[in-house]
Amino acid sequence: MTIRILLADDHGITREGLKALLEKKQDIEVVAQAENGREAVKLARRYKPDMVIMDIKMPDLNGAEATRQIRADFPDIRVIALSMYSDLSYVTGMLKAGVNGYLIKNCIFDELVSAVYAVAEGKHYVSRKISDMVLKDYVHIVTTEDQRPDTRPLLSVREKEVLQLIAEGRKTAVIAERICLSVKTVETHRKNIMEKLNLFSVAELTKYAVREGITDLEP
């Protein structure tokens, strides 16, 4: 049976390279490519692939939020995060979003193929380079969080979308059009975000979004 894959990465050369490598396997087909998280969600709805290989840091909608939306709408679609980041915060963030696998971009191609096949079979796969760190630190974090209340402000999925777009310099009217909301609703979301975070300038919101991995302003 052919494994139908959607590639989501904001670098075209990366997508084309992955496509060329993956399609050397007779039982793997790349059915679509997305250059940002929002497009990945749309294409997942259109093509209903078996699997998405998802970058984390993408403009417009990041990989974690895109993963949450795809997995919410289509629980059977499996997601592998393919990222240059090995920091625990990124790994656990994507695991909480619902990914079935996490690979570092400098992994060898054979490991990517192994991950694709493992995830297609219903298993989870974490890059060999970070597996020990993930197991030890993730258990520690979960144990610690269970023992103390979480006092961090909770933003809704929609608020995180709006925050990312604000941090990326989008105007209110553009945000409203992009996520199909009224300007008034976007302004309400902006107000609620600021009050929840106790941050009242775009600069402060941007710093928060970058620090929390909601967006990446680096080229």
Secondary structure by P-SEA (a helix, b strand, c coil): cbbbbbbbcccaaaaaaaaaaaacccccccccccccaaaaaaaaaaccccccccccccccccaaaaaaaaaaacccbbbbbbcccccaaaaaaaaaacccccccccccaaaaaaaaaaaaacccccccccaaaaaaaaaaaaaaaaacccccccccaaaaaaaaaaaacccaaaaaaaacccaaaaaaaaaaaaaaaccccaaaaaaaaaaaccccccc
